[in-house]
Amino acid sequence: MCRFLVSLNASPLHQDFVSHGFITQVYKGKSDILLSHLILDPAHSILTQSYDSRLRLDRRRPHNGDGFGVGYYTAPALGPEPCIFTSTIPAWNCINLERLASKTVSKLVFAHVRATTEGNLSDSNCHPFRCGSLMWMHNGGIGSWKQVKRRLAASLGDEWFLGVQGSTDSEWAFALFLDSLHKAGHDPSGDPGEGGFGHTVLRKAILKTIERINAFIAEIPAHLKGADEDARSLLNFAVADGHSVVCTRYVSSRTDEAASLFFSSGTSWREQKKATAPRHTSHHHKNNINIDDDSNNNGDRGDKGDYQMERRDKGADIVLVASEPLTFERDNWVTVPTNSTLTIHKQTVMIHPILDDFYNPSPSYLRSSQFAETQGQISTGPASALGAEAKAPVARTGALGEGFGGAATPASESGAVTPSLGLATEELEALNRSRKRDPHSQP
């Protein structure tokens, strides 16, 4: 199971390879943030999740140690392209990650750790991927990939086909996104100018990407669909152009739950309790941590901080999007509804349903988590029932979408969705159980 994190802060701060089990994180904010405050220092940071995922349901691959990547945007004077740092070294064992994160600031950050199920390890297969000012991550996998790959590749323009350097379905999905953006009249490799491509353009291109993937799968003749190859896709995408971010939480099924995705917004991301041990020491390295020893995983956190999203007003100076929450505070995190897009534009969060054959309009319908779990993913469906908050009706409107952390924002043609707050009961119970096992973890 991979993980990603998207962070946005708002003021000047050859084998076929199928992607499964990633951890992802996004940050976007008004001010620059030190990368270590996101990926190293929090008690349940994405680095900690790489060897100690509290919500991981697939214990066959308990660690996300097959490489990692960090992408971030720099000062405008250096150009619109993001800086990407990737490595096949496990994140917890890379001293260069600590050195980089402790001295680098940005307003928009992507972070990603991998746990692969097949394929080779190489820097070219590590997320995030980039083209021009665009940055891309994926958590999940494309269904019937062996049959889809040739169809997808044949549909691409030469520039996007030749731009694929690795062997992951995730990078081919990025190429498909670039092709969709180009066919919509935009140059993905060029400078989009002040303000980027715009959140509407990015969202339409990512929806077109999902539509084309579903069409490729539908074209596969029945006799070519192997019994051991699932046609369902888990498509948690994240794309940014330096100004706007669009994420998806999607599964090509009407009855299954997608891989998990959460967001948190507020006015500041602060450490609540000062650590007693010095930071950025070699405690992250594998020679000092037995990753198979729960006592070490849970107890060696003397320098880990208890971070919390603070909200002093209705604004959203900071927005975090993550596969797994970075804190244990229930009120800090909102579950993104299955088969929805999450858009961050000018620090306003907008959520829209993806209206296709796999959309279920009933807000009380409970999807099964079994498929996501078999793919090594976290989901928010039953296995157990959702909490009362998570089952509350989802508000929809055709004209205005209530933006989190900002004024009501005009919605697109599909209307906007305002999800209910809180984590699923199953997820909170998993976190609470892990905290009981770990007397040293932060509350």
N, C-alpha and C positions, 0 to 999 in steps of 0.2 A: 504494500500500500504506500503510495507516494503522498507527500504533503506539500502544499504550497501556501505561501503567505503573500498577500498584497498589502502594501502599506502606502498610504497617501496622506501627506501632511501639507497644509496649505500656505505658509509664507516662506521668504528666502531662508530655510533650513537645507562481413556483409551477411548478416542474418536478419531475417525479418524480426522486428522487435516490437512487441506489444506492450504498451505502457499500463501498468497496474500499480496500485498501492503507493501513490506519491503523497507527500505532504507539501502543501502550497500555502503561501502567505503573501498578502498584498498590503502595502502601507501607502496612503496618500494624505498629505497634510498641508496646512498653510505655511508651516515653518519646517526648516531642515531638522532632521532627527539623526542622531548618531546610530549607525547600523547595529552596534552592539546592544542598544536598548531594545531592539526588536528580536535579534536572532541569537544572542548569547546570554544576556543578563536575566530575563524573566525566568521564574522557577519552572514554567512549562513552555519555554521558548521552542522554536522550531528545531533548534539544535538538540534540545532535550528530547523532543518528540522523535527524533531520528533513532534513538535507542530506547526510548521509554514512552511509547504512545499509550496514553491512558484509555483511549476509546477504541483501540485497535481490536478488531474482532477475529482476525485471521492470525492464529498463533503459529502457522507454518512458517511465516516469514516475519518474525517479531521485530526485526530491525530494518530501518531505512538507511542502509549503508552502502548503496550502490552508486554513490556519487551525489553531488549537490550543485546548485548554482545560485548566484545572487546577481540581480540586475538592478541598476539604478540610473536615474537621470542626473546629469551634472549641470553646472552653470551654463546658461544659454551661450556665453561666449565660446564655449568649447564645442558647440554644434548640437543639433537636435538628437543625435544618436545616443542611445543608452550605453552605459558601460556594463559589460557582462564578465563575470568571473565564475568559471566552472572548474570542477575537479572530480576525478573518479575516486579520490580518497574519501572515506567516510567523513561526514561533517564534523563528528566529535574528535577526529584524529588529525585535523588539518590546522596546523599552527598559523598558516598564512591567512586563514579565514579570521582568526582572532586578531591578527595584526591589521588586516584590512578593515574589519568592522569597528575596531576601536579608534580609527582615525578617519573615517569616511562619513559624510553627512549627505542627505538627499531628502527631497520632498516626496519622491515617488519611488518605492522599492518593491521589487519582486524577489521572493526567496522560495527555493524548491529543493526537497530532498527525495531521493528515489529508492524504491525497493522493486527490483525487476523480477519478472518471472521467466523470461527467456531473452536471448540475444546477448550481444557483446557489450562490454563496458568501454566507453570512450568519451572523451570530452565532447565530441560532436553529437553525442546522444543525451547530453545533460541539458536540462532546461535552465533558464529561459532561452528561447530562440529570438533572434532579432532580424529585422530588415528595415533599413533606413531608420526612421524614428519609432518604429513599431517594436514592441516586445510581447512575447507570447509564452504561455505555460498551459499545461494540460494535466488533469488528474483523471484517470480512467482508461478507457480503451475503446477502439472502434470494433464493432461486431463483425464477424466473418472477415477478418482483416486479410487473410490469404487470398480471398476471392475479390475483395474490394480494392486492394492495392493497385492492381493493373488498371482497373476502370478509373480510379481516382487519378493516377498518373497520366493516363491518356487524355484526360479532360483538361489538363493544365496547359497554359501557355508556356513556351520554351523557357522564358526567363525564370519562371517560378519552378518549373520542373528541374532545371539545371542548378537552381539555388539550393536544393536539398543536399546536405552534406552527410547526414547520419542515416540511420536505418529504423527510426522509431515511427510508429503511426502518428505520434504527436507532431513531429516535424512535417510529415506529409499533410496533416490537418492544417498546419500553419500555411503551407504552400497553397492549399485549397482556399484558405481565407484570403491570402494575397491575391489569388486569381479572381476570387469573387469581388474583392475591392477594386481591382483593375477593370473588370468587366462592368462595374458600376460607374466608371468614368474617373477614377482616382489613380494616382501614381504611388503605389506603396513604397517604392524605393526613393522617391523624391522628398524634398522638404515641403511639408504641407503648409508652412507659413505659421504666423502667429495664431495660436489657438488650436493648432493641430487639425486633424481631419474632422473633428466634431463628434460628439458622443452618438448622435443619430446615425451618422455614416458608419461608425464602428459597429453599432448594434445591428444595423441592417446586414452588414457583411457577415457578422458572426451567425446571424439567423440563416442567411443563405448558405453558409458553410454546413450547418447542421442539416438543412433541407437537402443539400446535395449528397451528404453522407447517407442519409436515409434512402435517397433515391438509388444510390449505387447498391445498397443492400437489397432493396426491393427488386432490382434487375437480375439478381443471381438466380439462375435456374434451380429448381428444387433438387435435381439430381446432383448438383455441385455443392449443396449445403451439407457438409459433413456432420455426422451425429455428435462429434466431439468439438464442434465449433459453434459457439453461440452467436446468434445474429443480433442480439441486443447490444447497444452501445452505452457506455457511460462517458458523457461529454461535459466535464467540468472544465471549461476554458476560461482563460484570463488574457485580455489584451489591453495594451496601453499605448498611447501615442505621445506621452510626456505631459499631457494635459487632462485627458479623460481616461477612465478605466471602465471596461465592460467585462463582467464575469457571467458565466452561465452555470446553472445546476440542472443537469438534464440526463434523462435516461429514455431510450427509445422503447418504452413499454407503458401501457396504461395501468398496469397492476403492480409494477415494481417500484421501489424507492431508489432515488439517485444517491450517489456518493455525497457525503455530508459537505455542507458549506455554511459558514456563519459570518456575520459581520458585527462590528462594534464601532460606535462613533461617539465623540465627545470633544471637550475643549482641551484636554491634556492627558498624556500618557505618562504616569509618574510612578516611581518606586515608593512604596508605602513604608518600607522598613529597610534601614541601612544594613548592608551585609557586614558580617564580622570578619570574614576572610578576604584577603586581597583578590582582586579580579584579574581575569585574563591570564591565569596561570595555566600550568600544564594539566590541570585536573580534567580537562576535556579529552585528553588523549587516551587512546586505547590501552597503552601500557600502564595507565593509572586507574582505569575503570574496567572492571570485568563486566562486559555488557550482558552476560548471561546470569549475573548475580543480582537478584532483586534488591538485596540490601544495599549494594553499591549504587545501583541505579537510583534508588529512592532516597538514600541517605546522604550521598556525597553532594550536598547542595549548599554548603556553608557560604558560598559567594553568590548564590542565586537570589535575586530580589523578588519581592512580592509587589508586582506591578498592578495598577488598576487604572481603568479608563474613568476619568473624572468628567463631570458635566456641570459646569457652572451656569450655563444658560442654554437656550434652544439651538445654539449654533453647533456645527460639527467641524471644528478646526482639524480634527484627525479622524480618519476612517481606516479601520483594519478589516481585512477579509481573510479568513483562514479556513483550512480544512478541519482543523481542530482548535477549539478555543485556547488562547494563551493564558487565561486566568481561570480560576475556579469560581468567580463571581457570576451567579446566574443572571443578574440584572445587566451585566455588561454585554451580553451577546444575544443576537437575534438569529434565528434559524431561517435561512433563505428557502422559500418554498421550492419543492421539486418542480422541474420544468419551468424555470423562470430565468430571466436575465436580471442582473444587478448592475446598475450604471452609477458611476461616481462622476459628477460634473460640477465644478465650482463648489465642491464640498457638500453637495446635495446628493443623497442616495435615493435612487428611483428603482423600483422593482416592477417588472412587467411579466405577465405570463407568456409562455411560448405556445401560441395557438396553432397546434397541428394535430395529426391523427392520434398523438399520444397524450394530449392534454385532457385532464379530467376536471370539469368545471365545479365539481362538488368539493367545497372546502373541508368537509367532514370525512371524506373518503380516506381510508387508511390503506396505504400501499405496503407491500411486503418488503422486508429488508433482506430476504434470503439471497437474492441475486447479487446485490452489492457486497454482502458478506463473503460470498464464495469467490469474489474477485479481490478479496483482501481489503475492502473498503469499509469505511464507517458509513452508516446510514442513520436515518431518524425514523424509520418506520417500524411496525411490529414485525417481528419478535415480541415486543411488549407494547402495551397501549401507550399512546402519547399522553403527556400531561394535559391538564385542563387548559393551560395557556396555549399549548401548541395545537389543541383541537378547536380553539376559538375560530369563528368564521373569519374568512379573509375578506377585507373590505376591497371592493372594486369600484372603479369609476371610469366612465368613458371620456370625460373631459379633462379632469384634473387628477394628478397623482400626488398624494401627500408625500412630500420629500422628507426624509429623516434628516434633521439638523438644518432645516431651511424652510423657506416659504413654499407653499404649494407650487408645484412645477408642472407645466403643461405636459400631458402624456402623449404618447404616440397613438397611432391608429388602433393599437390593441388595447389601450387603456392601461392604467397602472394598478399595481397591487401593493397594499400595505400589509405585511405579514404580522402575525401575532408575536409578542415578545416571549423570550425564554427558550430553554433547551428542552429537548424531549426527556421524559422521566428516565428512560433507559440510560441516556447519556449521563445525566446527573448522578444516577446510582452508580455507574461505572467509575466516575470521578471520585465519588464519596468512598467507594470501596477501596480505591487505590490510596486515598488519603489515610484511611484507617490502617492500611498496611504500612504506611510511611509516616511515622511520627515526626519526621524532620521536615516534611513538605510544608509549604506555606498554606495557610487556611484560605 
